[in-house]
Amino acid sequence: KKPVERARITMEGIKGDAHAGRWHRQISLLAEESIEKMRKKGLQIGYGDFAENITTKGINLAELKVGQRLKIGNEVIIEVTQIGKKCHDDCEIKRLTGECVMPKEGIFARVIAGGTIRVGDNITVMK
């Protein structure tokens, strides 16, 4: 996936994304801190290389619970539906470093309220 400055979020996920649809993994998120951890292991990776839709900063995604909601910018609300995912058998990152962050640190969500999100938007964990 390639970074973009803004994205339109519909009730099915990110407009134009291959994973958009009426299911529980409409949007994937990964923390910048997780990407940085893998860079320290020698990987030359960037945003989107884990196929995440949204890269966050300053939120410990692994501590979120299924059912918690996040507000992104002024409009978008998503609900956490899954924490982590099993790496596929030929995960190149796991093969190169011995581990991959997605099984424990990536999260998936469904859209509660759509809108437009932009790079730099605040992300708030809702109570």
C-alpha positions, 0 to 999 in steps of 0.5 A: 500500500502507498501512503496518501495525504487523505482517504475517504472512509465509507461504511464499507471501509476505505474507498478503493481499498481491496479489503473494503466490504461488509465484514469485520476487517474493513480497516487495519491499523499499525503503530509507527512505533511497531514499524520503528521496532522492525526497522531497528532489526535492520528492515528497510520498511515504510508505511503501508509495507505491512498492508496497514491502512492507517499508521498511528503514533502515540497509541498502544494499539495492542492494549485496545480491546475488541469493541473499543472505538476510536475517533479519527479527525472530526468525523470518522469513528471505527470500532476495534473488531480484532487484535492481531492476525496470523502471519501467512506461511511465507511472511517475508518479514518473519522469515528475515527477522524471526518475528512479525509485529502484525500478530500482536500489534496490528488491529482491525476495525469496522466503520461506525461513522464515515468521513474523510481522514487526513495525515496528522488527524488526531486519533482519540480512544473513546470511552 
